[in-house]
């Protein structure tokens, strides 16, 4: 990020969930004055069971 900010004026950073750590938010905000938009759960595994549409389609495909 330091090299990017040295060459380009960045006001807003959009990143994927892989960069969603508090240290990344704090660094961008405090060191460079950048507003961050990083969705916290996109692509992360969940402990919830599959939803009903998935379960129904899975049952139908078995027959």
N, CA, C and O atoms as a CHARMM CRD file, in Angstrom:
* protein
*
  252
    1    1 UNK  N      0.81800  -1.17400   0.00000 PROA 1      0.00000
    2    1 UNK  CA     0.00000   0.00000   0.00000 PROA 1      0.00000
    3    1 UNK  C      0.87300   1.25200   0.00000 PROA 1      0.00000
    4    1 UNK  O      0.50100   2.26100  -0.59900 PROA 1      0.00000
    5    2 UNK  N      2.00900   1.20200   0.65300 PROA 2      0.00000
    6    2 UNK  CA     2.88100   2.37600   0.70000 PROA 2      0.00000
    7    2 UNK  C      3.33000   2.79700  -0.69500 PROA 2      0.00000
    8    2 UNK  O      3.33400   3.98700  -1.01100 PROA 2      0.00000
    9    3 UNK  N      3.70800   1.83300  -1.53000 PROA 3      0.00000
   10    3 UNK  CA     4.15200   2.16700  -2.89000 PROA 3      0.00000
   11    3 UNK  C      3.01400   2.73200  -3.71600 PROA 3      0.00000
   12    3 UNK  O      3.21700   3.65200  -4.50800 PROA 3      0.00000
   13    4 UNK  N      1.82200   2.19100  -3.54000 PROA 4      0.00000
   14    4 UNK  CA     0.65900   2.66900  -4.28700 PROA 4      0.00000
   15    4 UNK  C      0.33100   4.10400  -3.90100 PROA 4      0.00000
   16    4 UNK  O      0.11000   4.94600  -4.77200 PROA 4      0.00000
   17    5 UNK  N      0.29900   4.38600  -2.62000 PROA 5      0.00000
   18    5 UNK  CA    -0.04900   5.72400  -2.13500 PROA 5      0.00000
   19    5 UNK  C      1.00900   6.74400  -2.54300 PROA 5      0.00000
   20    5 UNK  O      0.69500   7.92100  -2.72200 PROA 5      0.00000
   21    6 UNK  N      2.24900   6.31000  -2.69100 PROA 6      0.00000
   22    6 UNK  CA     3.30900   7.22300  -3.11000 PROA 6      0.00000
   23    6 UNK  C      3.11100   7.68100  -4.55300 PROA 6      0.00000
   24    6 UNK  O      3.55200   8.77100  -4.91900 PROA 6      0.00000
   25    7 UNK  N      2.44800   6.85800  -5.38400 PROA 7      0.00000
   26    7 UNK  CA     2.29100   7.17400  -6.80500 PROA 7      0.00000
   27    7 UNK  C      0.88700   7.60700  -7.20000 PROA 7      0.00000
   28    7 UNK  O      0.71600   8.28300  -8.21500 PROA 7      0.00000
   29    8 UNK  N     -0.11700   7.23200  -6.41900 PROA 8      0.00000
   30    8 UNK  CA    -1.51300   7.48100  -6.76900 PROA 8      0.00000
   31    8 UNK  C     -2.23500   8.04500  -5.54600 PROA 8      0.00000
   32    8 UNK  O     -1.95200   7.64700  -4.41600 PROA 8      0.00000
   33    9 UNK  N     -3.15800   8.96300  -5.77300 PROA 9      0.00000
   34    9 UNK  CA    -3.96000   9.50700  -4.68100 PROA 9      0.00000
   35    9 UNK  C     -5.14700   8.56700  -4.43800 PROA 9      0.00000
   36    9 UNK  O     -6.05200   8.48400  -5.26800 PROA 9      0.00000
   37   10 UNK  N     -5.14200   7.86900  -3.31600 PROA 10     0.00000
   38   10 UNK  CA    -6.17800   6.89200  -2.99500 PROA 10     0.00000
   39   10 UNK  C     -7.06000   7.45400  -1.87900 PROA 10     0.00000
   40   10 UNK  O     -6.56400   7.84900  -0.82400 PROA 10     0.00000
   41   11 UNK  N     -8.37100   7.48500  -2.12500 PROA 11     0.00000
   42   11 UNK  CA    -9.31100   7.96300  -1.12000 PROA 11     0.00000
   43   11 UNK  C    -10.13600   6.82600  -0.52000 PROA 11     0.00000
   44   11 UNK  O    -10.55300   6.89300   0.63600 PROA 11     0.00000
   45   12 UNK  N    -10.36600   5.77800  -1.32000 PROA 12     0.00000
   46   12 UNK  CA   -11.23600   4.68000  -0.89500 PROA 12     0.00000
   47   12 UNK  C    -10.63100   3.37100  -1.38800 PROA 12     0.00000
   48   12 UNK  O    -10.23200   3.26800  -2.54800 PROA 12     0.00000
   49   13 UNK  N    -10.56100   2.38500  -0.52300 PROA 13     0.00000
   50   13 UNK  CA   -10.00000   1.07900  -0.85900 PROA 13     0.00000
   51   13 UNK  C    -11.09000   0.02500  -0.77800 PROA 13     0.00000
   52   13 UNK  O    -11.76500  -0.10000   0.24400 PROA 13     0.00000
   53   14 UNK  N    -11.26300  -0.73000  -1.84800 PROA 14     0.00000
   54   14 UNK  CA   -12.21500  -1.83900  -1.89600 PROA 14     0.00000
   55   14 UNK  C    -11.40600  -3.12000  -2.01700 PROA 14     0.00000
   56   14 UNK  O    -10.62500  -3.27200  -2.95600 PROA 14     0.00000
   57   15 UNK  N    -11.58400  -4.04700  -1.07400 PROA 15     0.00000
   58   15 UNK  CA   -10.80500  -5.28400  -1.06700 PROA 15     0.00000
   59   15 UNK  C    -11.70500  -6.45300  -0.70700 PROA 15     0.00000
   60   15 UNK  O    -12.83700  -6.26600  -0.26200 PROA 15     0.00000
   61   16 UNK  N    -11.18700  -7.67500  -0.90500 PROA 16     0.00000
   62   16 UNK  CA   -11.98400  -8.85400  -0.56300 PROA 16     0.00000
   63   16 UNK  C    -11.74800  -9.25300   0.89400 PROA 16     0.00000
   64   16 UNK  O    -10.93400  -8.65200   1.59500 PROA 16     0.00000
   65   17 UNK  N    -12.47100 -10.27200   1.32900 PROA 17     0.00000
   66   17 UNK  CA   -12.46700 -10.66600   2.74100 PROA 17     0.00000
   67   17 UNK  C    -11.10100 -11.13500   3.23100 PROA 17     0.00000
   68   17 UNK  O    -10.86100 -11.15900   4.43800 PROA 17     0.00000
   69   18 UNK  N    -10.22000 -11.49900   2.34100 PROA 18     0.00000
   70   18 UNK  CA    -8.88800 -11.92500   2.74900 PROA 18     0.00000
   71   18 UNK  C     -8.08900 -10.82400   3.43800 PROA 18     0.00000
   72   18 UNK  O     -7.12900 -11.10400   4.15500 PROA 18     0.00000
   73   19 UNK  N     -8.48800  -9.57200   3.22000 PROA 19     0.00000
   74   19 UNK  CA    -7.79700  -8.43400   3.81800 PROA 19     0.00000
   75   19 UNK  C     -8.57100  -7.83500   4.98500 PROA 19     0.00000
   76   19 UNK  O     -8.22200  -6.75800   5.46900 PROA 19     0.00000
   77   20 UNK  N     -9.61400  -8.51700   5.44200 PROA 20     0.00000
   78   20 UNK  CA   -10.44200  -7.98300   6.51800 PROA 20     0.00000
   79   20 UNK  C     -9.85300  -8.30200   7.88400 PROA 20     0.00000
   80   20 UNK  O    -10.35000  -9.16900   8.60300 PROA 20     0.00000
   81   21 UNK  N     -8.80900  -7.60400   8.22600 PROA 21     0.00000
   82   21 UNK  CA    -8.29700  -7.67500   9.59500 PROA 21     0.00000
   83   21 UNK  C     -8.30900  -6.25500  10.13600 PROA 21     0.00000
   84   21 UNK  O     -8.17800  -5.29100   9.38200 PROA 21     0.00000
   85   22 UNK  N     -8.46500  -6.13800  11.40900 PROA 22     0.00000
   86   22 UNK  CA    -8.53200  -4.80300  12.00500 PROA 22     0.00000
   87   22 UNK  C     -7.25400  -4.02400  11.73800 PROA 22     0.00000
   88   22 UNK  O     -7.29200  -2.80700  11.56000 PROA 22     0.00000
   89   23 UNK  N     -6.12100  -4.72000  11.71000 PROA 23     0.00000
   90   23 UNK  CA    -4.85500  -4.01800  11.46700 PROA 23     0.00000
   91   23 UNK  C     -4.82400  -3.39200  10.07400 PROA 23     0.00000
   92   23 UNK  O     -4.25900  -2.31200   9.90300 PROA 23     0.00000
   93   24 UNK  N     -5.41500  -4.04600   9.07700 PROA 24     0.00000
   94   24 UNK  CA    -5.46700  -3.46300   7.73200 PROA 24     0.00000
   95   24 UNK  C     -6.35300  -2.22100   7.69900 PROA 24     0.00000
   96   24 UNK  O     -5.99900  -1.22000   7.07600 PROA 24     0.00000
   97   25 UNK  N     -7.50500  -2.28400   8.37100 PROA 25     0.00000
   98   25 UNK  CA    -8.38900  -1.11800   8.44100 PROA 25     0.00000
   99   25 UNK  C     -7.68800   0.05300   9.14200 PROA 25     0.00000
  100   25 UNK  O     -7.71400   1.18500   8.65900 PROA 25     0.00000
  101   26 UNK  N     -7.07000  -0.23500  10.27000 PROA 26     0.00000
  102   26 UNK  CA    -6.40800   0.81000  11.05400 PROA 26     0.00000
  103   26 UNK  C     -5.24700   1.41100  10.27100 PROA 26     0.00000
  104   26 UNK  O     -5.08600   2.63100  10.24800 PROA 26     0.00000
  105   27 UNK  N     -4.44500   0.58000   9.63700 PROA 27     0.00000
  106   27 UNK  CA    -3.29500   1.07200   8.87000 PROA 27     0.00000
  107   27 UNK  C     -3.73900   1.98800   7.73700 PROA 27     0.00000
  108   27 UNK  O     -3.19200   3.07700   7.56600 PROA 27     0.00000
  109   28 UNK  N     -4.72800   1.55200   6.96400 PROA 28     0.00000
  110   28 UNK  CA    -5.20200   2.36700   5.84200 PROA 28     0.00000
  111   28 UNK  C     -5.78100   3.68800   6.34600 PROA 28     0.00000
  112   28 UNK  O     -5.51800   4.74500   5.77400 PROA 28     0.00000
  113   29 UNK  N     -6.55800   3.62200   7.40500 PROA 29     0.00000
  114   29 UNK  CA    -7.22200   4.82300   7.92500 PROA 29     0.00000
  115   29 UNK  C     -6.23300   5.77400   8.60500 PROA 29     0.00000
  116   29 UNK  O     -6.20100   6.96300   8.28800 PROA 29     0.00000
  117   30 UNK  N     -5.43600   5.26100   9.52500 PROA 30     0.00000
  118   30 UNK  CA    -4.58600   6.12700  10.34500 PROA 30     0.00000
  119   30 UNK  C     -3.31500   6.58300   9.63400 PROA 30     0.00000
  120   30 UNK  O     -2.89900   7.73100   9.78900 PROA 30     0.00000
  121   31 UNK  N     -2.70800   5.71400   8.87100 PROA 31     0.00000
  122   31 UNK  CA    -1.45000   6.07100   8.21000 PROA 31     0.00000
  123   31 UNK  C     -1.65000   6.83400   6.90600 PROA 31     0.00000
  124   31 UNK  O     -0.82700   7.67300   6.54100 PROA 31     0.00000
  125   32 UNK  N     -2.76600   6.53800   6.19200 PROA 32     0.00000
  126   32 UNK  CA    -2.92900   7.11700   4.85700 PROA 32     0.00000
  127   32 UNK  C     -4.23800   7.86800   4.65900 PROA 32     0.00000
  128   32 UNK  O     -4.43900   8.46500   3.60100 PROA 32     0.00000
  129   33 UNK  N     -5.13100   7.85800   5.63800 PROA 33     0.00000
  130   33 UNK  CA    -6.40100   8.56200   5.50500 PROA 33     0.00000
  131   33 UNK  C     -7.33400   7.95000   4.48200 PROA 33     0.00000
  132   33 UNK  O     -8.12900   8.65900   3.86400 PROA 33     0.00000
  133   34 UNK  N     -7.24700   6.63800   4.29400 PROA 34     0.00000
  134   34 UNK  CA    -8.04600   5.92900   3.29200 PROA 34     0.00000
  135   34 UNK  C     -9.25900   5.29200   3.95800 PROA 34     0.00000
  136   34 UNK  O     -9.14300   4.67300   5.01600 PROA 34     0.00000
  137   35 UNK  N    -10.42500   5.44700   3.33200 PROA 35     0.00000
  138   35 UNK  CA   -11.64700   4.78000   3.78500 PROA 35     0.00000
  139   35 UNK  C    -11.63900   3.37400   3.19400 PROA 35     0.00000
  140   35 UNK  O    -11.41300   3.21700   1.99400 PROA 35     0.00000
  141   36 UNK  N    -11.88000   2.35600   4.00200 PROA 36     0.00000
  142   36 UNK  CA   -11.85200   0.97900   3.50900 PROA 36     0.00000
  143   36 UNK  C    -13.24800   0.38200   3.44800 PROA 36     0.00000
  144   36 UNK  O    -14.08300   0.61500   4.32100 PROA 36     0.00000
  145   37 UNK  N    -13.48000  -0.39600   2.39300 PROA 37     0.00000
  146   37 UNK  CA   -14.68200  -1.20800   2.26300 PROA 37     0.00000
  147   37 UNK  C    -14.20600  -2.63000   2.02300 PROA 37     0.00000
  148   37 UNK  O    -13.76500  -2.97800   0.92800 PROA 37     0.00000
  149   38 UNK  N    -14.30300  -3.43700   3.05600 PROA 38     0.00000
  150   38 UNK  CA   -13.86000  -4.82700   2.97900 PROA 38     0.00000
  151   38 UNK  C    -14.96100  -5.67500   3.59700 PROA 38     0.00000
  152   38 UNK  O    -15.13700  -5.65900   4.81600 PROA 38     0.00000
  153   39 UNK  N    -15.71600  -6.42400   2.77000 PROA 39     0.00000
  154   39 UNK  CA   -16.79800  -7.23800   3.33100 PROA 39     0.00000
  155   39 UNK  C    -16.23700  -8.30400   4.26900 PROA 39     0.00000
  156   39 UNK  O    -15.30300  -9.01300   3.89500 PROA 39     0.00000
  157   40 UNK  N    -16.77600  -8.43200   5.46500 PROA 40     0.00000
  158   40 UNK  CA   -16.18100  -9.31200   6.45800 PROA 40     0.00000
  159   40 UNK  C    -16.38300 -10.80100   6.25500 PROA 40     0.00000
  160   40 UNK  O    -15.55900 -11.58800   6.72100 PROA 40     0.00000
  161   41 UNK  N    -17.44500 -11.22400   5.58100 PROA 41     0.00000
  162   41 UNK  CA   -17.72500 -12.65500   5.54900 PROA 41     0.00000
  163   41 UNK  C    -17.78200 -13.25600   4.16400 PROA 41     0.00000
  164   41 UNK  O    -18.00800 -14.46000   4.04200 PROA 41     0.00000
  165   42 UNK  N    -17.59400 -12.49700   3.13900 PROA 42     0.00000
  166   42 UNK  CA   -17.69600 -13.01900   1.78400 PROA 42     0.00000
  167   42 UNK  C    -16.63300 -14.08900   1.55300 PROA 42     0.00000
  168   42 UNK  O    -15.43800 -13.82700   1.69000 PROA 42     0.00000
  169   43 UNK  N    -17.07000 -15.27900   1.20700 PROA 43     0.00000
  170   43 UNK  CA   -16.13700 -16.34800   0.89200 PROA 43     0.00000
  171   43 UNK  C    -15.61600 -17.13000   2.08300 PROA 43     0.00000
  172   43 UNK  O    -14.85000 -18.07700   1.90800 PROA 43     0.00000
  173   44 UNK  N    -16.00600 -16.76200   3.26500 PROA 44     0.00000
  174   44 UNK  CA   -15.53400 -17.50000   4.43400 PROA 44     0.00000
  175   44 UNK  C    -16.43800 -18.69300   4.69700 PROA 44     0.00000
  176   44 UNK  O    -17.64900 -18.60500   4.49000 PROA 44     0.00000
  177   45 UNK  N    -15.87700 -19.80000   5.14700 PROA 45     0.00000
  178   45 UNK  CA   -16.71300 -20.95700   5.47900 PROA 45     0.00000
  179   45 UNK  C    -17.62100 -20.65200   6.66600 PROA 45     0.00000
  180   45 UNK  O    -17.28600 -19.84000   7.52700 PROA 45     0.00000
  181   46 UNK  N    -18.75100 -21.30200   6.69800 PROA 46     0.00000
  182   46 UNK  CA   -19.70800 -21.09100   7.77300 PROA 46     0.00000
  183   46 UNK  C    -20.01700 -22.41500   8.46100 PROA 46     0.00000
  184   46 UNK  O    -19.81600 -23.48600   7.88700 PROA 46     0.00000
  185   47 UNK  N    -20.50100 -22.33200   9.68000 PROA 47     0.00000
  186   47 UNK  CA   -20.85200 -23.55200  10.40500 PROA 47     0.00000
  187   47 UNK  C    -22.32000 -23.91000  10.20500 PROA 47     0.00000
  188   47 UNK  O    -22.78100 -24.93500  10.70600 PROA 47     0.00000
  189   48 UNK  N    -23.05700 -23.07300   9.47600 PROA 48     0.00000
  190   48 UNK  CA   -24.47100 -23.34300   9.23400 PROA 48     0.00000
  191   48 UNK  C    -24.62900 -24.48600   8.23000 PROA 48     0.00000
  192   48 UNK  O    -23.79200 -24.65000   7.34300 PROA 48     0.00000
  193   49 UNK  N    -25.69100 -25.27200   8.36200 PROA 49     0.00000
  194   49 UNK  CA   -25.95500 -26.31300   7.35800 PROA 49     0.00000
  195   49 UNK  C    -26.40800 -25.66400   6.04900 PROA 49     0.00000
  196   49 UNK  O    -26.82900 -24.50800   6.05900 PROA 49     0.00000
  197   50 UNK  N    -26.33100 -26.38200   4.92100 PROA 50     0.00000
  198   50 UNK  CA   -26.75700 -25.82400   3.64200 PROA 50     0.00000
  199   50 UNK  C    -28.21900 -25.39600   3.68500 PROA 50     0.00000
  200   50 UNK  O    -29.02000 -25.95300   4.43600 PROA 50     0.00000
  201   51 UNK  N    -28.55100 -24.41300   2.87800 PROA 51     0.00000
  202   51 UNK  CA   -29.91600 -23.91400   2.83300 PROA 51     0.00000
  203   51 UNK  C    -30.87400 -24.90200   2.19900 PROA 51     0.00000
  204   51 UNK  O    -30.45100 -25.87400   1.57400 PROA 51     0.00000
  205   52 UNK  N    -32.16300 -24.65200   2.35900 PROA 52     0.00000
  206   52 UNK  CA   -33.20700 -25.54200   1.87000 PROA 52     0.00000
  207   52 UNK  C    -33.14600 -25.76400   0.35300 PROA 52     0.00000
  208   52 UNK  O    -33.25300 -26.91400  -0.07600 PROA 52     0.00000
  209   53 UNK  N    -32.98100 -24.72700  -0.48600 PROA 53     0.00000
  210   53 UNK  CA   -32.93100 -24.98000  -1.93700 PROA 53     0.00000
  211   53 UNK  C    -31.80600 -25.94400  -2.32500 PROA 53     0.00000
  212   53 UNK  O    -31.99200 -26.80900  -3.18100 PROA 53     0.00000
  213   54 UNK  N    -30.63500 -25.78900  -1.69200 PROA 54     0.00000
  214   54 UNK  CA   -29.52400 -26.68600  -1.98500 PROA 54     0.00000
  215   54 UNK  C    -29.85500 -28.11100  -1.55500 PROA 54     0.00000
  216   54 UNK  O    -29.57800 -29.06100  -2.28700 PROA 54     0.00000
  217   55 UNK  N    -30.44200 -28.25900  -0.38200 PROA 55     0.00000
  218   55 UNK  CA   -30.77200 -29.59600   0.12000 PROA 55     0.00000
  219   55 UNK  C    -31.79300 -30.27700  -0.78200 PROA 55     0.00000
  220   55 UNK  O    -31.66800 -31.46700  -1.06900 PROA 55     0.00000
  221   56 UNK  N    -32.80500 -29.53200  -1.23400 PROA 56     0.00000
  222   56 UNK  CA   -33.82700 -30.11100  -2.10600 PROA 56     0.00000
  223   56 UNK  C    -33.24300 -30.52200  -3.45000 PROA 56     0.00000
  224   56 UNK  O    -33.54500 -31.60500  -3.95000 PROA 56     0.00000
  225   57 UNK  N    -32.41300 -29.67300  -4.03800 PROA 57     0.00000
  226   57 UNK  CA   -31.83100 -30.02000  -5.33600 PROA 57     0.00000
  227   57 UNK  C    -30.88600 -31.20500  -5.20000 PROA 57     0.00000
  228   57 UNK  O    -30.78400 -32.01900  -6.11800 PROA 57     0.00000
  229   58 UNK  N    -30.20200 -31.31300  -4.08400 PROA 58     0.00000
  230   58 UNK  CA   -29.30700 -32.43300  -3.84700 PROA 58     0.00000
  231   58 UNK  C    -30.10400 -33.73400  -3.72400 PROA 58     0.00000
  232   58 UNK  O    -29.68400 -34.76500  -4.25000 PROA 58     0.00000
  233   59 UNK  N    -31.24400 -33.69500  -3.03800 PROA 59     0.00000
  234   59 UNK  CA   -32.08000 -34.88700  -2.90600 PROA 59     0.00000
  235   59 UNK  C    -32.63800 -35.31400  -4.26000 PROA 59     0.00000
  236   59 UNK  O    -32.67400 -36.50500  -4.57000 PROA 59     0.00000
  237   60 UNK  N    -33.07000 -34.35600  -5.05900 PROA 60     0.00000
  238   60 UNK  CA   -33.63300 -34.68400  -6.37000 PROA 60     0.00000
  239   60 UNK  C    -32.59100 -35.27700  -7.30000 PROA 60     0.00000
  240   60 UNK  O    -32.90500 -36.15300  -8.10600 PROA 60     0.00000
  241   61 UNK  N    -31.35100 -34.81000  -7.19800 PROA 61     0.00000
  242   61 UNK  CA   -30.31600 -35.31000  -8.10100 PROA 61     0.00000
  243   61 UNK  C    -29.86300 -36.72400  -7.73200 PROA 61     0.00000
  244   61 UNK  O    -29.20800 -37.38300  -8.53900 PROA 61     0.00000
  245   62 UNK  N    -30.19000 -37.19400  -6.55000 PROA 62     0.00000
  246   62 UNK  CA   -29.80400 -38.54900  -6.14900 PROA 62     0.00000
  247   62 UNK  C    -30.66600 -39.61100  -6.81600 PROA 62     0.00000
  248   62 UNK  O    -30.24900 -40.76300  -6.93100 PROA 62     0.00000
  249   63 UNK  N    -31.87300 -39.23400  -7.25900 PROA 63     0.00000
  250   63 UNK  CA   -32.78000 -40.22100  -7.84000 PROA 63     0.00000
  251   63 UNK  C    -32.72400 -40.22900  -9.32100 PROA 63     0.00000
  252   63 UNK  O    -33.43100 -41.00700  -9.96100 PROA 63     0.00000
